[in-house]
Amino acid sequence: MNKSALLLFILALLIMPNIILAQGQKSVNQYANPLKNVTITGKVIDKDTGDPLEYATIVLVDKDKKTTGGITDASGNFSVVVPKGVYDISIEYISYITQNIKNKQITADENLGVFYLAINMESLGEVEIIAERTTVELKLDKKIYNVGKDLTVSGGTVSDVLDNVPSVSVDVEGNVALRGNENVRILINGKPSGLVGLNSTDALRQLPADAIERVEIITSPSARYDAEGTAGILNIILRRSKLQGLNGAITTNIGYPNSAGISGNINYRTGDFNFFNTTGYNYRESPGGSKTETEYFNGSEPSTFLNETRDFDRKSKGISTNLGVEWYITDSASLITSVVYRDSDENNDATNFTDELDSNKNITNSIFRFDPEEESDKNIQYAVNFDKQFDSNIDHRLTFDFQYENSEEIEQSLIVQNGDEVERVQTIEEQNSILLQSDYVLPIGENSQFEMGYRGNFSELNTDYSLEFNENGDFVEDGDVSNNLIYREYINAVYSQFGSKIKEKFSFLLGLRMEESRITINQLTSNDFERKNYVGFFPTLNLGYEISEDQSFTLGYNRRLSRPRSRYINPFPSRSSPINLFQGNPDLDPSYSNSFDLGYLNQIGKLTINSSIYYQHATDVFSFIAQGSDDYYIYDTSQTVNINDADFNDLNSQYTLIQVINRTPVNLATNNRFGFEFTVTHRPTQKWNINGNFNLFHSTTKGFYEGTDFGAENVSWFVRLNNKYTLPSEIDWQTRLLYMGPREDAQNETKGMFSANMAFSKDLFNEAASISLNISDIFNSQKRQSISTTSEFYSDSEYQRRQRSFNLSFTYRFNQQKKRDSGERGDGNGGGDDFDFEG
C-alpha cells in the first residue's frame, strides 16, 4: 500500500468512530426532535466497471465542524438521517477519487443521486486493477459488455469472445450475427481496422481474447456512427493502460486438435508518454468435414443422384501486433500514434469424394478430388489520433483521426482429380483505404450536449482471379472466368446530434447523418465500367426514461443501409466445387432499413432483467438465388460443356453430365423482422453466478424473381446459458450451453444446433497467475444441417467446420491484479443506468 492509500485509510479510521457514534445517536436524535431531522439517500458506483461500492463512506460536516455520516450497503445504497442545515459532503472509498459537495443546504428528505467514483491512479501506484467479473452496462445508445474472467474464452480468440456476448451468435463458419442478422458492422476502437482486414471472420480468429477490454453492442446506433450495417454495430475496444510504470500480462496455451499460442499486452508510462503493445501468435489445426446428397429431377427424365463427401484439414498460423505511443502534450491534449500489423497463413487441404448414381441409386462413377488451398493474409495500418479537451471539461472536446491501411490476401491451389492435375486457381486481393474523421462535442449546461463531425472513407480493392485448366499437360487460362476487377468506394459523411437529460429521469439523443457514396466498378477483363452515386439521409433517435434507480426504459429508432460487397458485384464466377458456382451481380443496389428498439431494464435484488422488443423493415434486400445453369460438368474429363454447344449430345451419350448450379445475389425483396430478447442474470451466492440470453425473431420475406415467388416466413431463436460456480480450493467452474433454433427461407431449411462448452480455472501465486482448461463443443454437435429445394434439384447437406477441442492456458500478470467483486449482485448493468450521450 503506497502513501496516498495509507493516508486515506488512516483518515477513514479517524472518521469511523464519529460515524459510528452518530449512527448510535441517530435514533435518539430522531425521536427527540423528528421535525428537525431529514433523510438523505443515494448510491455509489465504480465508474469504470459499473459495480456498486460496498462500505463506501459518506461524510457530512456542518458549519460547526460536527461530523456525521454513514456507509453504503452491498448494493451501493446509503441512507443517513441528519438535522436540517448546511453541510460539506464527501463520498470516499479507499483507492478512489473522493467526490465533494460544498455548502449543500438540506431542508427536506433528498436523494442525492448516483455517485460514480473513479480509481485514483496515483494511489494505485504501478498496480493495475483488472476486472474479474463480466458485466453489462446500459447506455442510451448501446450496451457495453466488459470482458472479465470468462473461462470458456481463456486462451481463445476474439471470435470466441463474441460467441459469449449477449445478442451475438457465431455460426460454424465463424460468421458473426447480431440478433440473428449477419449484416453487422465490426469496428476496432470505433473505426475500421487492419486487425479485421479483408476477411473479418478469419481475422477475428487470429486476434487473442486477452487483448480485449470490452465489446460495445450497438443495436440502435446514434448519428455519429457509419450508417453501414442494418443489424447494428459491434465495437471491440482493445485493452490499453494509462498507469505510471510498467505493467502487463502474458498468456500461453496448448490444445487438441493440435494448437498452440502465446499472446501478451504490455504498457509502460513514464512522464508524459505511454507506450503500449499487444501481440499474439497462434497455431491451430481445425479438422472438419461436410457431406451433401443431391437429387436432380431432370424434367421428364428419371432423377439422378450425386453424393459428395468432403474432409477439411485446416492448418493456420498467424501473428498480430498493435504497437503505439500516447503523448500527453498538456493536461488537456493528447496525441496517439499506432501501427497495426497482421500476418497469417492457412493451408486448407480439402478432399472430395463424389459418387454419381443413376435413377436406381446404383453408382455409375466415382471421383476423387483434392484441393490443397494455400492462403496468406497481410495487413498493415497506421493511425494518428489527436484529442483536445477545453475548459478543463472532459466532455468538451475536439478529436481528429487519420488512418491508412493496406491489406493483401492471396489464395491459390492446384486441384488434383483421380490422380491428375486438372485445375489451377489463384485469387489476389489488395486493398488500400484511408479514413479521415473529426468530431466536436460541446456540453450545454449541466445536462445537455451538442455534437457534430465528419468522416471520410476512401478505399480501392483490386481483385485478380485466375482459373486454368490442364490441356494435354499445359495449363491454359479460362478467359470466360479469369478476370481483374477494381472496385472503388468513396464515402463522405457529416452528422450532428443533440442530447439532453430532463429532471434526472428523461433522456433523449436526436441526430441526423448524411452520407454521399461514390462507387465505381471497373471490370478490366471485359472492359465494362459502371458508376453508382447516391446520397442518403439517416435520422436517429434514442430516448431513455428512468422510473427508479433499478428500473428504466429505452426507445431507439435509426435508418441504415447495407452496401453490396465487392464479391457480391463481381460478375465472374468463383467455384467452391466445379458444380457449385458463385457469381456476383454488378447491378446490385444498396439495401435500406428502418429499425425500432424498445428496451426495459429491471433489477430485483440479486436478479437483473434486461429485455427488448425490436422491429426492422428493409427494402431491396440481398437474396441469394440458386438456379441450374445451361452448363454441365463432366467429371471424367474435367470439362464444362454448354447445352447449346454442337457436341453436347455426343458428350451426353458418352459421359454422365452434371448440371452446374449458379448462386447469385439479387435485390429480391422486402423483409420484415420482429423479435424479442432478454438477458437474465442472477447471483444466488458469492460463489455462484448464472446468466442467460434468449432471442426470438420472426422474419417475413416477400419477392419475386423471374416469375418465381421467393417469399418465405421464418421463426427462429437462440438461447445461451452460462453457469459459473466456485468449487472448493477456489477452483472456478464454468459451463456454457447454446442452442440455435431452426431457420428457413424460400429455398433453404436449416435445422437447430446445440453445443456445450466447459472450463475450469485456478488462481496461482497470490492471483498473479491463472491456469485454465477449456473444452469446446463437448458433444461434438456443432454442425450445420440444411436442406435446399428448387424446381430443379433437392439437396441435403451437413457441415462441421471444427471438431471438439481442448485448450490449456496459463496467464501471468505483472504489476496487475484482478478486481474482486465488491458486492453480491449478479451481472447486470452495473447498478443503474448511465445515459451518457456517446456515439
Secondary structure, 3 states (H helix, E strand, C coil): CCHHHHHHHHHHHHHHHHHHHHHHHHHHHHHHCHHHEEEEEEEEEECCCCCECCCCEEEEEECCCCEEEEECCCCCEEEEEEECEEEEEEEECCCECCEEEEEEEECCCEEEEEEEECECHHHHCCCEEEECCCEEEEECCEEEEECCCCHHHCCCEHHHHHCCCCCEEECCCCCEEECCECCEEEEECCECCCCCCCCHHHHHCCCEHHHEEEEEEECCCCCCCCCECCCEEEEEEECCCCCCEEEEEEEEEEEECCEEEEEEEEEEEECCEEEEEEEEEEEEEEEEEEEEEEEECCCCCCCEEEEEEEEEEEEEEEEEEEEEEEEEEECCEEEEEEEEEEEEEEEEEEEEEEEEECCCCCEEEEEEEEEEEEEEEEEEEEEEEEEEEECCEEEEEEEEEEEEEEEEEEEEEEEEECCEEEEEEEEEEEEEEEEEEEEEEEEECCCEEEEEEEEEEEEEEEEEEEEEEEECCEEEECCCCCEEEEEEEEEEEEEEEEEEEECCCEEEEEEEEEEEEEEEEEECCCCEEEEEEEEEEEEEEEEEEEEECCEEEEEEEEEEEECCCHHHHCCCCEEEECCEEECCCCCCCCEEEEEEEEEEEEEECCEEEEEEEEEEEEEEEEEEEEEEEEEEEECCCCEEEECCCCCHHHHHHHCCCEEEEEEEEEEEEEEEEEEEEEEEEEEEECCEEEEEEEEEEEEEEECEECCEECCEEEEEEEEEEEEEEEEHHHEEEEEEEEEECCEECCCEEECCEEEEEEEEEEEECCCCEEEEEEEECCCCCCCEEEEEECCCEEEEEEEECCCCEEEEEEEEEECEEEECCCCCCCCCCCCCCCCCCCC
